[in-house]
Amino acid sequence: MTERTAKIRLDGTGSGTIEVNGQPLRGVRSLTLSSEAGQRPEITLELLLHDVSTIAEARVLITEDVAATLVSLGWTPPPEQEVPDAAAHG
């Protein structure tokens, strides 16, 4: 698994922001931070996504911000999917 750089800012109510590789993440439902002595800390993020079902082929459209976020998390888009530079959206 590829390591990423994360920045987390939380207040006392659990509200805040999370960035991965400089890309702000939206729709974060929860996060878990774990650390063991002598090991790098690990962050597990749960994203709030909508469940979509279809019985036919469908074309899925995502915004540039979502595509840039997915790329920063390691997603490789299909060859026909153009993705702008994630740094331009940070």
C-alpha positions in Angstrom: 0.0 0.0 0.0 1.3 3.4 -0.9 1.9 5.8 1.9 0.2 9.2 1.8 0.7 12.4 3.8 -2.4 13.4 5.9 -3.2 16.6 7.7 -6.1 16.4 10.2 -7.6 19.4 12.0 -10.4 18.6 14.5 -12.1 20.7 17.1 -13.7 19.5 20.4 -16.9 18.6 18.6 -15.3 16.4 16.0 -15.7 18.9 13.2 -12.7 19.8 11.1 -10.9 19.1 7.9 -8.8 16.3 6.5 -6.3 16.5 3.6 -4.5 13.6 1.9 -1.5 14.6 -0.2 -2.7 18.2 0.0 -6.2 17.3 -1.4 -9.1 18.2 0.9 -11.4 15.2 1.5 -15.1 15.8 1.6 -17.7 13.3 2.8 -15.5 11.8 5.6 -17.8 9.9 7.9 -15.2 8.8 10.4 -11.5 8.4 11.0 -9.5 6.0 13.2 -5.9 6.8 14.1 -3.8 4.0 15.4 -0.2 3.9 16.5 2.2 1.3 17.9 5.6 2.0 19.4 8.2 2.0 16.7 5.7 2.0 13.9 4.3 4.8 11.7 0.8 5.9 12.7 -2.0 4.6 10.5 -5.2 6.5 9.7 -8.3 4.7 8.4 -10.9 6.9 6.7 -14.5 6.0 6.1 -16.1 8.0 3.4 -19.8 8.7 3.1 -20.8 7.4 -0.3 -24.2 6.7 -1.7 -25.1 3.2 -2.7 -26.1 3.0 -6.3 -27.5 -0.1 -8.0 -28.4 -0.5 -11.7 -29.6 -3.3 -13.9 -28.1 -1.7 -17.0 -24.8 -0.2 -18.0 -24.5 3.3 -16.8 -22.0 6.1 -17.4 -20.7 7.5 -14.0 -19.8 11.1 -14.0 -17.8 12.6 -11.2 -16.7 16.2 -10.6 -13.1 17.3 -11.0 -12.7 17.7 -7.2 -13.9 14.1 -6.6 -11.6 12.7 -9.4 -8.6 14.6 -7.9 -9.4 13.3 -4.4 -9.7 9.7 -5.7 -6.3 10.0 -7.6 -4.7 11.4 -4.4 -5.9 8.2 -2.6 -4.3 6.0 -5.3 -7.1 5.5 -7.8 -6.0 5.0 -11.4 -8.6 6.4 -13.8 -9.5 4.7 -17.0 -7.4 5.9 -20.0 -10.3 7.9 -21.4 -10.8 9.8 -18.1 -8.9 13.0 -17.9 -8.0 14.1 -14.4 -6.7 17.6 -13.7 -3.7 18.0 -11.4 -4.8 17.4 -7.8 -2.5 20.2 -6.6 -4.6 22.7 -8.6 -7.6 21.8 -6.5 -6.0 22.1 -3.1 
